[in-house]
Amino acid sequence: PFEMSSTDTADEIVEIGLSPPKKGKKRHFDASTKKMILNIYKCEVNEKPGSTVNDVAINVANKSGVCKSKRLIVCHIGSKDGFVPDALWAFESKKSGDYHEEMVGESFENWFSNILPRLEENSVIVLDNAPYHSRKMEKIPTSGWKKSDIQDWLRSKQIKFDDCLLKVEPLAIVNEHKKNYNKYIFDEMAKSQNKIVLRLLPYHCELNPIELIWADMKNYVAEENTTFKFQDMKTIFFEAVRTIIAQKWKNCIQHVENNIEQKLWDLET
């Protein structure tokens, strides 16, 4: 689904190391899954370009699977034409915990703003719902807000209300209007440059061809990583990137379209 005639984008974090992969969660495919696939198919029919964005953390691990402290966190984007040139973002992890925490929203948005001009017009960028690329343009009032703050928000939008209302009543007014303001920073950045963001549903990473690309690169790093030194591992990773040619991307995209997507359609019928 992510191939269209151009550039696919999905955003997911994968860990490269020597330990066995975790078993995936069992998926339940409901009507919303079909809607998502229909949206992707509509993009294909209209020949909108697609791109796949992804992050990956690479551990320096020994043969027992024990990871040393240093890790390389990378982010990339690609399509049927291969990885987008000069779009790779890589940096050394500074924390020993969950590397997702180091993908700060502002940093990811800076990277994204730099690669947007390199994508084709009307490209469809497929993303998951990771926190660092799901930041909202502004906060929308909730029941946890003070009544005065809710009222200030309504005034800032020039939405009329009665000052004498109980808290639940101005909050109900917010709910009537919030669809006009509940926007993602990422989506608006893309829209400003004639690009479209399409978000994957949770636990549906199998619809993302770049997952297959990462799997190949994980195997390459595992086979070539013999010294378990950070600098050597980093060099091996960049070698792995160069092994992924456009034909590999095309094959992965075709696999998703002809196998994974078709299975989802079969489950819906």
C-alpha positions as CSV (number, residue, x, y, z in Angstrom):
1,P,0.0,0.0,0.0
2,F,2.9,2.4,0.6
3,E,4.2,2.3,-2.9
4,M,1.8,4.2,-4.9
5,S,3.9,5.6,-7.7
6,S,6.5,7.1,-5.5
7,T,7.2,7.6,-1.8
8,D,5.9,5.8,1.3
9,T,6.4,6.8,4.8
10,A,6.0,4.9,8.0
11,D,7.5,5.6,11.3
12,E,8.5,2.9,13.7
13,I,11.4,2.1,16.0
14,V,13.1,-1.2,15.7
15,E,16.0,-2.6,17.8
16,I,19.1,-4.1,16.1
17,G,20.9,-6.6,18.2
18,L,21.6,-10.3,18.6
19,S,18.8,-11.2,20.9
20,P,15.8,-13.0,19.4
21,P,12.8,-10.8,18.3
22,K,9.8,-10.6,20.5
23,K,6.6,-12.2,19.4
24,G,4.1,-9.8,17.9
25,K,0.7,-9.2,19.5
26,K,-2.3,-10.9,18.0
27,R,-4.2,-8.4,15.8
28,H,-7.9,-7.8,15.6
29,F,-8.9,-6.4,12.3
30,D,-12.0,-4.3,12.5
31,A,-13.8,-1.9,10.1
32,S,-11.2,0.9,10.8
33,T,-8.5,-1.4,9.3
34,K,-10.5,-1.5,6.1
35,K,-10.9,2.2,6.1
36,M,-7.2,2.7,6.4
37,I,-6.5,0.3,3.5
38,L,-9.1,2.1,1.4
39,N,-7.4,5.4,2.1
40,I,-4.1,3.9,1.0
41,Y,-5.6,2.4,-2.1
42,K,-7.2,5.7,-3.0
43,C,-3.7,7.2,-2.9
44,E,-2.5,4.5,-5.2
45,V,-5.2,5.1,-7.7
46,N,-4.4,8.8,-7.8
47,E,-0.7,8.0,-8.2
48,K,0.3,10.0,-5.2
49,P,3.9,9.4,-4.2
50,G,4.6,7.5,-0.9
51,S,7.5,7.4,1.5
52,T,8.5,5.4,4.6
53,V,10.1,7.0,7.6
54,N,11.6,4.9,10.3
55,D,13.8,4.9,13.4
56,V,16.0,2.2,14.6
57,A,18.2,1.7,17.6
58,I,21.3,-0.4,17.2
59,N,22.9,-2.1,20.2
60,V,26.5,-3.0,20.5
61,A,26.0,-6.6,21.6
62,N,28.3,-9.5,22.2
63,K,27.5,-13.1,21.1
64,S,25.5,-13.8,24.3
65,G,23.1,-11.0,23.4
66,V,24.3,-8.7,26.2
67,C,24.3,-5.1,25.1
68,K,27.0,-2.6,26.0
69,S,26.0,0.9,27.0
70,K,26.5,2.6,23.6
71,R,23.7,2.5,21.0
72,L,23.2,4.2,17.7
73,I,19.8,5.7,17.0
74,V,19.0,6.3,13.3
75,C,16.0,7.6,11.3
76,H,15.5,7.2,7.6
77,I,12.9,7.5,4.9
78,G,12.5,5.6,1.6
79,S,10.3,4.5,-1.3
80,K,10.3,2.3,-4.4
81,D,13.2,4.4,-5.5
82,G,15.3,3.4,-2.5
83,F,16.3,5.4,0.6
84,V,16.0,9.2,0.1
85,P,19.5,10.5,-0.5
86,D,21.1,12.4,2.4
87,A,18.1,11.8,4.6
88,L,19.7,9.5,7.1
89,W,19.8,10.9,10.7
90,A,22.0,9.1,13.1
91,F,23.2,9.9,16.6
92,E,24.7,8.1,19.6
93,S,22.3,7.3,22.4
94,K,23.1,9.1,25.7
95,K,20.7,7.0,27.8
96,S,20.7,3.4,28.9
97,G,16.9,3.2,29.1
98,D,14.2,3.3,26.5
99,Y,15.7,5.0,23.4
100,H,12.3,6.3,22.4
101,E,12.8,8.9,25.1
102,E,15.7,10.4,23.1
103,M,13.5,10.9,20.0
104,V,12.4,14.4,21.2
105,G,9.5,15.9,19.2
106,E,11.4,19.1,18.3
107,S,14.4,17.2,17.0
108,F,12.4,14.9,14.9
109,E,10.4,17.8,13.5
110,N,13.7,19.6,12.5
111,W,14.8,16.5,10.7
112,F,11.4,16.1,9.0
113,S,11.4,19.8,7.9
114,N,14.8,19.2,6.2
115,I,13.7,16.1,4.2
116,L,10.2,17.4,3.2
117,P,11.5,19.4,0.2
118,R,13.3,16.3,-1.1
119,L,10.0,14.4,-1.5
120,E,7.9,14.5,-4.6
121,E,4.8,16.7,-4.8
122,N,1.7,15.2,-3.2
123,S,3.7,12.5,-1.5
124,V,1.9,10.4,1.1
125,I,4.0,10.0,4.2
126,V,2.9,7.0,6.3
127,L,3.6,7.2,10.1
128,D,2.7,5.3,13.2
129,N,1.4,7.1,16.4
130,A,4.8,7.4,18.2
131,P,4.7,10.4,20.6
132,Y,7.6,12.2,19.0
133,H,5.8,12.7,15.7
134,S,2.3,13.0,17.2
135,R,2.6,16.3,18.9
136,K,-0.4,18.6,18.6
137,M,-0.3,22.2,17.4
138,E,-1.9,23.2,20.7
139,K,-3.4,21.7,23.8
140,I,-7.1,21.2,23.8
141,P,-9.0,21.8,27.1
142,T,-10.0,18.6,29.0
143,S,-11.8,17.9,32.3
144,G,-8.5,18.3,34.1
145,W,-8.3,22.0,33.2
146,K,-9.5,24.8,35.5
147,K,-12.7,26.4,34.5
148,S,-10.9,29.8,34.0
149,D,-8.4,28.2,31.7
150,I,-11.2,26.6,29.6
151,Q,-12.8,30.0,29.4
152,D,-9.6,31.7,28.3
153,W,-9.1,29.1,25.6
154,L,-12.7,29.7,24.3
155,R,-12.0,33.5,24.3
156,S,-8.8,33.0,22.4
157,K,-10.8,31.3,19.7
158,Q,-13.5,34.0,19.8
159,I,-16.1,31.3,20.7
160,K,-19.0,32.8,22.6
161,F,-20.1,31.4,25.9
162,D,-21.9,32.5,29.1
163,D,-19.5,33.3,32.0
164,C,-22.1,31.9,34.4
165,L,-22.0,28.4,33.0
166,L,-20.8,25.5,35.2
167,K,-17.4,24.0,34.2
168,V,-19.0,21.0,32.3
169,E,-20.9,23.4,30.0
170,P,-18.0,25.4,28.5
171,L,-16.1,22.1,28.2
172,A,-19.0,20.8,26.1
173,I,-18.6,23.8,23.9
174,V,-14.9,23.0,23.5
175,N,-15.9,19.5,22.4
176,E,-18.1,21.0,19.7
177,H,-15.3,23.0,18.3
178,K,-12.1,21.1,19.0
179,K,-12.0,19.3,15.7
180,N,-11.0,22.6,14.1
181,Y,-8.0,22.9,16.4
182,N,-7.0,19.3,17.1
183,K,-4.2,19.2,14.6
184,Y,-0.8,17.5,14.5
185,I,2.4,19.6,14.0
186,F,3.7,16.9,11.6
187,D,0.5,16.9,9.5
188,E,0.5,20.7,9.1
189,M,4.2,20.8,8.2
190,A,3.6,18.3,5.4
191,K,0.5,20.1,4.3
192,S,2.4,23.3,3.9
193,Q,4.6,21.6,1.3
194,N,1.8,19.7,-0.5
195,K,2.4,16.4,1.2
196,I,-0.1,14.2,3.0
197,V,0.4,12.3,6.3
198,L,-1.3,9.0,6.7
199,R,-1.1,7.3,10.1
200,L,-1.0,3.5,10.7
201,L,-3.3,2.0,13.3
202,P,-1.6,0.7,16.4
203,Y,0.0,-2.8,16.0
204,H,-0.2,-2.8,12.2
205,C,3.5,-2.4,11.4
206,E,3.2,-5.3,9.0
207,L,1.7,-2.8,6.6
208,N,4.9,-0.9,6.5
209,P,7.5,-2.2,3.9
210,I,10.4,-0.6,5.7
211,E,10.0,-3.2,8.4
212,L,11.3,-5.8,5.9
213,I,14.1,-3.4,5.0
214,W,15.1,-3.1,8.7
215,A,15.0,-6.9,9.1
216,D,17.6,-7.3,6.3
217,M,19.8,-4.6,7.8
218,K,19.5,-6.2,11.3
219,N,20.8,-9.5,9.9
220,Y,23.6,-7.7,8.1
221,V,24.8,-6.0,11.3
222,A,24.5,-9.2,13.3
223,E,26.6,-11.2,10.8
224,E,29.3,-8.5,10.4
225,N,29.5,-7.2,13.9
226,T,32.5,-9.2,15.3
227,T,34.4,-6.6,17.5
228,F,31.3,-5.3,19.3
229,K,32.9,-1.8,19.4
230,F,30.6,1.2,18.8
231,Q,32.6,2.8,16.0
232,D,32.9,-0.6,14.1
233,M,29.2,-1.2,14.6
234,K,28.4,2.3,13.3
235,T,30.5,1.6,10.2
236,I,28.8,-1.7,9.6
237,F,25.4,0.0,9.8
238,F,26.3,2.5,7.1
239,E,27.5,-0.4,5.0
240,A,24.1,-2.1,5.5
241,V,22.3,1.0,4.3
242,R,24.3,0.9,1.1
243,T,23.3,-2.7,0.5
244,I,19.6,-1.7,0.2
245,I,19.0,-0.9,-3.4
246,A,15.9,0.3,-5.1
247,Q,14.9,-3.2,-6.3
248,K,14.9,-4.4,-2.7
249,W,12.5,-1.6,-1.8
250,K,10.3,-2.6,-4.7
251,N,10.2,-6.2,-3.7
252,C,9.3,-5.3,-0.1
253,I,6.5,-3.0,-1.2
254,Q,5.1,-5.6,-3.6
255,H,5.2,-8.2,-0.8
256,V,3.1,-5.9,1.4
257,E,0.7,-5.1,-1.4
258,N,0.3,-8.6,-2.8
259,N,0.4,-10.6,0.5
260,I,-0.2,-8.6,3.7
261,E,-2.8,-6.2,2.3
262,Q,-4.6,-9.0,0.5
263,K,-4.9,-11.0,3.7
264,L,-6.4,-8.0,5.5
265,W,-9.0,-7.7,2.7
266,D,-9.8,-11.4,2.9
267,L,-10.4,-11.0,6.7
268,E,-12.8,-8.2,6.0
269,T,-14.9,-10.1,3.4
